Amino acid sequence: MLSEAIILAGGKAERLGDAAGGRPKSLVEVAGRPLAAYQVGRLARVGVERVIISCAAGTGALFEAELGDLGAEIVVAEEPERLGRGGGIKFAARSRTSTGDVFALNGDELVDVDFVALVGRHTERGGLATITVARPKSQFGLVDVDDTDVVRGFQEAGRVPYWVNCGNYVLSAEAIERFPEVGDHESTTFPELAAEGALHAHRHEGLWLTVNTPKELRVASEHVAAHPEWLA
């Protein structure tokens, strides 16, 4: 198992408004616990010993205080300026003490990716990077319409029929070296790796909840309340 992880936590929670309570997005409380704490706890339970938090300048002490007792060493990497997601990962990677592969993930989502299976997939395929992909739930219900335009029934919303990057990666040192200093790796490095056949996917069929709006925050809180194993 990998010993280190990088968590992107530079978001400002602007769309959450007052529901954020003035906190960085990754520290907004879900069922009484900071959002990023769920990811740190899950990483620690599979043996990750050191988690590097890529965060905005001036917020590092808050992340240390909020996440420091979850079973992994917390190291903060305060960005001197907004570096974008790819730049944030590359900047945080300079604080690593190990070499080789590393987890990288978003700190503002509730997701139950199987980290052991993700690493296994990465090792099996031998690429430079492996991304977790998921099929999110559609926000729309389905209408069954026959060839004569008669409505035959309705179905609850299902999952979309395509795969989406849900922001949980295993990255090699070589992949990180190719990340931009400033900017988004998903529009630069990942397409390059894909063109080379060096980027692989791990399919995730489980939970993936983004937390960008007050409604999504409420859904995430209700999920945790209904599944107390998340609080273990």
N, C-alpha and C positions, 0 to 999 in steps of 0.2 A: 504494500500500500504506500501511497505517496505521503511524504511527511509535511509538505507545505501546501498552502492554498492562498490565492489572492482573491479578495472580495472587492468588487467595484461598489463604492459607497459615496460617490460625490454628488448625488442628486439632491436638489433643493426642495422637493415636495411642493412645487408651485401649484400644481393642479389639485393637490389635496386641500389647499387653503387652510382654514382654521382647524380642520381635522388633524393637521400635522402637529399642532401645538408648538409651532416654531422650531421643531426639531428637524435635523437632516432626514431625508426620506427613508434611509435604511434604518433609522432609529425610531421611526414612528411606531407607536405601540399597537400590537395586535394581540388581543386577549391579555393585556397586561404585561407583555414582553416585547422588547424591541424586535422589529422585523428581522434584522440581520442575526439576532441571537438564535433563531431557529436554524439558520444555515451553519453558524459556528458550532452549535451543539451537535448537529448531524455529522459534520466533518470530524469533530473530536471523537465521536463514537466509532468511527471507522479507522481511527489511528492517526489522524492529522494532528501534528504536534504544534504547528506554528501557522498562524493565519495573519496575512498582511492585508491591512485595510487601506485601500486607495481612497482618500477622502479629501475634502476641500480644506484649504488652508484655515487654521484656527479651530478646527473641529476634532483634532486628534485626541485631545485629553478626554473629550466626552465619549468617544468610541472606546477608549481604554477603560474608562470607568463603567460603561454600560455592558461591555462584552468580556471583561477580564476574568470572570469567574466561571467560565463555561467549559473548562477542561483543555483548552489550547492556549498557548502563548499568543497574545495579541500585539502585533507590531503595526504602528500607523505610518503611512507614507502620505504626508500632506502635500498635495500638488501645489507648486508655486503659482500656477495659473491653471485655468481650465484646459485640460489636455485631451478631452474626448475619451471615449471608452478604450480605444486601442492604445492611445498615449498613456492613459491611466494605468493599464495593465503593464506596459513596458516600464513605466516609471517605478511602479511598486515592485517589479521583479528585481530591481537593483538592490532591494533590501533582503533578498534571499540569502540563506546560509548554505543551502544544498544546491546540487546541480541536477540536471536531468529534468524529468517531467514534473509538472505542477498543475494542480486544479486552478481554474479561474471561473468565477461565477458572479452573477449579479446579487447585490445585497438587498434588493427591494422587491423580492418575489417570494412567494410561498410555494415551494416545489419539493417533491420527494424523490428526486432522481436517485437511483441506486448507484452510489459512487463506486462500489466494488465492481459492479457489472460494467460501469463506464470505463474504469481502468482496464478491465479485462478485454473489452472491445478494442481499446486503443492499443494494447499490447499485441493482441491477436492480429490486427490489421497492419501494424507497423508504420503508420503514417506519421507526419509531423504534428498533426493536431486532430483531435476528435471532438466533434460538437454534438450536444444532445439536441434532438429534434422531437417535437411533440405536435399533436393535432389538437388545437384548443377547441373548446366548446363554442359552437356557433351562437350568436346572440339572437338568431331568428329561428322560429319554428318552421316546420315544413308543411306545405299544402299539397296534397295528392290530387292532381288534375289529370283526367283521362284525355284521350285523343279528340273528344268532342267538347272539351273545355268544361265538363261537368266536374265539380269538386266532389271527390269521393271520401275525403277525410282529412284529418290533421294529425301531425306528429309533433311531439316535443322536440326541442332543439337537440341536435346531435353534435358530433364533432365534425369540423371541417374536413374535406377529403384530401387535404394537402398537408405537408410537413413544414413546421416553422421552427426556426432556431430559438430555443428557450434559454440560451445564455449560460449553460453549464458546460465547461470545456475541460479537456486534458490537453495541455500544451507542452511541446518540447522546447528546449532552450533555443533551438534553431528557429522555430516558429516565432517565438517572442522577439528574437533579434530582428525579424523582418517586420514587426509591427511598426506603425508610424510613431514618431515622437509626439506628434499632435494629430488627432483625428480618429477616425473610426476604422477598426480592423475589418469590419464586416463588408466594407466597400472597397478595401484595398488588399490587405494580406490574404483574407479568406478566398476571394475570387482567384488570386494568383495560385494559391495552394491547390484549389479545386482544379484549375487548368492543368496542373502538374500531376494530378491523381494522388496528391499527398494529404488530402483532407477527407476524413471519414465521418460517418454519422453513427450515433447510438440512439436508437428509437426508444422513446419514453411514453408509456401509455398511462402513467399515473397522474398525480395531482400537479397542476401548474396554475397558480393564481397570480396574476399581476396585481400590483397595488398602486394605481395611479390616480384614482378618484375616490371621493368619500364613499360612493357606492361599493367600489371594489374593496375598500378597507373594511366596510361592514361585512361583506361576503367572506373575506379572509378571517375576520374575528369570529363570525358564526361557525365557520368550518372548524377552527381550533377548539371552540367551545364544545362542539359536537364530537370531537375526536381528541379526548384528553391525552392520548399517547403522544401528541405533539408537545405537550408540556412536560414530558418525562425528562 
